[in-house]
Structures are given as C-alpha cells and as structure tokens.
Amino acid sequence: MRSSKDFRLTTRRGVRASRATLVVHAANLADARASLSKGAEVSTRDAGPRIGFVVSGAVGNAVIRNRVKRRLRHLAAAQVADTPGGIGPGRIGPGRIGPGRIGIVVRALPRAVSDPAELRSDFGSAWHDAVSRLTGGAR
C-alpha cells in the first residue's frame, strides 16, 4: 500500500484490533472506494491484500523505526497466506471479500521496541482478529 488515500480509507472505514505493541486496521478497499467514487471501477490486479505500515517518531530514532518496520514486514509475510485476499476466491464464499481488495494497516506503538516476542504474539492475534471481524468470522 503506497497511497495516502488507501491508508486513510483503511484506517477510517475499516475494523481495528488493538494490542499493547500495535494496532491493526483492516478494510475492504473496493467497498470503501466504490462508496466514495459512486460506482467507479476498482482495480483488483493484485492477488493479495494491500499492506501498509506506520511507525512514528515516538517509537524511536530512524534506526529503531526501520528495525521495527522490517520485523513487521517479516511477520506480515507469514500471515498473508492465512488472509482471504491472499488466497483467492476459491476459499471465500459468496458475498465475502475477493482477491486484492483487503487493505491492512499496521501501526506500531512505542512499546513495540521493548519486546520482539510480545510484538510477534500481538501481531498474530491482532491480524487474525481484524481479518476475522472484516470477513464476518471466516479466515
């Protein structure tokens, strides 16, 4: 995820799962964009979910922030296979989210630096919580 518009849509119109070290936002980007653009065609060229990371200056200096982003990217890569948008329509029932339409924003909190093991467990539980809320319980 690269555009500020996608970040804004995901954080404002989606669901949120908070943990001590991070917050995961998830939204159906196609629905959010369609409601804003009144029926405009939405591209689904990407097979997986669109993922963005937010690590503010409150987390630490540039070296620390980049380290946290690398950890988050590594954890996200492991979770994409379990995300409906990362698998495709074969595993998603009618009315569920199709491929390339999920937007996920992971926002690191300052506590993410102190304990990488806690970050790992928080990430997994928050990711699954947000995605299951978004898809109505189906993962």
N, C-alpha and C positions, 0 to 999 in steps of 0.2 A: 504494500500500500504506500503510495507516494503523494497523493494529492491531499491538500488540506481539507478539501470538500469531503473526501471519503472518511478522513479522521473525524471530522465534525459530525457527519451522518451517523457514524458508528457509535460515537460517544453520547450523542444526544437522543437518538431514536432507538437504540438497542437496549439489551439487558446488561446488567452489571453484576459481577461477582467479586466481592472484596475479601482480601486476606491481609494478614499482618505485613507482608512484604510487597504486595502488588494488588492491582485491580485489573480485572479482565472485562472488557466491554465486547459484546458481540451483537451484530445486527444483520438483517437481510438487506444487503445494499440495493438489490433490484427493486424491492418494495419501497425502500426509502427514496430512491432516485425517481421512481415512477410517480410517487405521490408529489414530489417536488416539481417534476417536469411535465406533469399532466399527460402521462401515457407515452412519453418518448421511449424509443427503443434503447434497451440496456444491453451492452455487450457482455457475453458470457464466454469470452475467448480463453480465459484461464481455467484450468481444470480444478484448482484447489482454492481454499479460502484465501482472501487477501488479508495479510497480517501486517500490522504496524506496531512500532514500539515507541514509547515515550519515557525518557529518562531525564528528569530535570536536573538543574544545577544543585538542588537540595540534596541529591544523592551523593555528590562528591565532585572532585575535580574531573577534568576530561579523561584522564587515565582510568579512573574508577568508573565513570559513566560508560565508557566504551567496554570495559570488562563486564559490567552488568548487562549491556546490550548483547555481547557475544554469548553470555550464559543464557539469556532469554531466547536468542535465536536457536541455540542448540536444543533447548527444551521444547520450543515450538516445533522444530523439525520432527521431533519424536512424536508429537501429539497430532500432527496433520493427518496421519493415516487413520486415526480414530474419529476424525471430524467428517461429518456427512459431505461437506463440499469438497473434501479431499478424496473421496471415494468415487463419486459419480452417482448418476440417478438409479443405478441398479439396486442399491441398498436403501433408497429413500422412497417412501410410499407416496401416494397421490397427495398433493397439497403440501408436501414437505419442501425443504429448501433444495434447489437444484445445484449443479456444479458451478463454481466460480461466483456465487452470489453471496457468500458469507463474508462479512468484514469483521476482523477481530483486532482490537487494540489492546495491547498490554502496557499498563503504566506502572513503572517501578516506583516504590516508595523508599524513603531513606533507609529503612530497616533491611532492604534487600542486600545491602553490602555486608552486614554483620554475620550472616549465617547462610552459606550456599546450600546447605542441606535443607534448611527451612524454606528457602526460595524454591527448591526443587519440589518439595511436597506441596507448598502453597500453589505453585504454578499448575501442577497436575489437577488438584482439586478445584481450583478456580476455573480453569479451562473447561473441565468437564461439566461443572455446574452451569457456567454461562451457555455453553453449547446445548446442553440438555434443556435449559429454560427456553432457549431460542427455538429449538426444534420440537418442543412440546413433549420432552421426555425421551425421544428416540435419539440414539447416538449412532 
